[in-house]
Structure formats: C-alpha cells, structure tokens
Amino acid sequence: MTNDDSANALFIISVKLDLASNLYKTAGELEKIKNANAKKMVEAIERLDKLSPSKETKEMINEAKRLNTYFEDYIASLKKLADLSRESVIGD
C-alpha cells in the first residue's frame, strides 16, 4: 500500500465516522423535538375531540398518531444509517 493509498483510506474512514456522528446528532435532536411535541399534539387533538366529537377529529387523532410513528421510524432509520457507517469503518 502506497502513502497515497493510506492517506485515501484514512480520509474515507474519517468521512464515514463524521457522517455517523452527524447522523447520531441529528437523530438525537429530532428525538428531543418528537418527545416534546408529539404527545402534546395527540393530547390537544383528543381534547378537541372530547369538546366537539366528529369523524374529522377522530381522523385527526389517527393521523397525529401515524405521524408520530413515521417520525419514530425516521429517527430509527437515521440511527441505523449511522450504525452502518460506523460499522463500515471496521471493514476498512
């Protein structure tokens, strides 16, 4: 392996680790936002439904819950990408 090959390999490793770090950071920030807002949103819509029950408010509750699930899946995908990026460094 030449010096150029070694330098290139180290650069690739640093990029992968930086990517993993940024993905973990983004996932953590999104998780804080989700934790702070998702439950409040569902509770607010449920209160609205109690005050004025309708087909639409029931559907709003389902959509809010679905949005929360989607957000959780998105965060899990970011963490999985970060894990894979970090694990790929081991293979290098």
N, C-alpha and C positions, 0 to 999 in steps of 0.2 A: 504494500500500500504506500503510495507516494504522500508527500506532505499535502499536496492539493486534495487528494482523496480524504485524508484525515481531517483537514480543515472543512471540507464539504460535509463530511459525516457529522462533525461537531456542530456545524451550523444547522443541519437538519434536525439534530437532537434538540438543540436549543429552541428552534421554531416549534417543534412538537410539544415541548414542555411549556413554552409560553402560551401556546394555543390551549393546552389543558388547563393551565392556570386561569386564563381569561374566561374559559367556559365555566369552570367551577365558580368563579367570582360572579359571573352573570347569573348563573343558576341560583346562587345564594341571594343575590339582590332581588331576583324575581320571586323567590320563595318568601322573602320578607314582605313584599308587596302583596302576594297572594294571601299570606296569613293575616295581614292587617285588613284586607278589604273583602275577600271572598265571603267569609262568614257574615260580615255586616250586610253585604249586598243581598244574600239569601234571606237573612232575618228581616230586612226592610221590606222586601217584596212579600214575605209571608205575613207581616203586619198589615200591609196594604190589602192583601187577600182577605184577612180577617175583617177589615173595615168595609171592604166592598168586594165580596167574592164574585168572581166571574171566570168564564172559560179562559179569558186572556191572562188574568193574573195567575191562574194555575199553570198556564203555558209559560209565563214569565219565570215562575219558580223552577220549572223543569229546565228552561234554557239557562238560568243562572247556575243551576247545579251542573249542567252539562259543560258550561263554560269553565267552571272550577275544575272539573275532571280533565278537560282539554288542557288547561293551564298546568295541572299536575303532570300530565303526560309530556307536555313540552319541557318542563323542568327536568323530568326524568331523562328525556332524550338528550338534553344538554349535558347532564351528568354522565350519561353513557358515552357520548362523544368524547368528553374529557377523559374518561377512563380508558377508552380505546386509544386515544392519542398518547396518553401516558404509557400504556402497555406496549405500544408500538416502539417506544424508545428502548424497551428491554430487548426487543428483537434486533435493534440496530447495533 
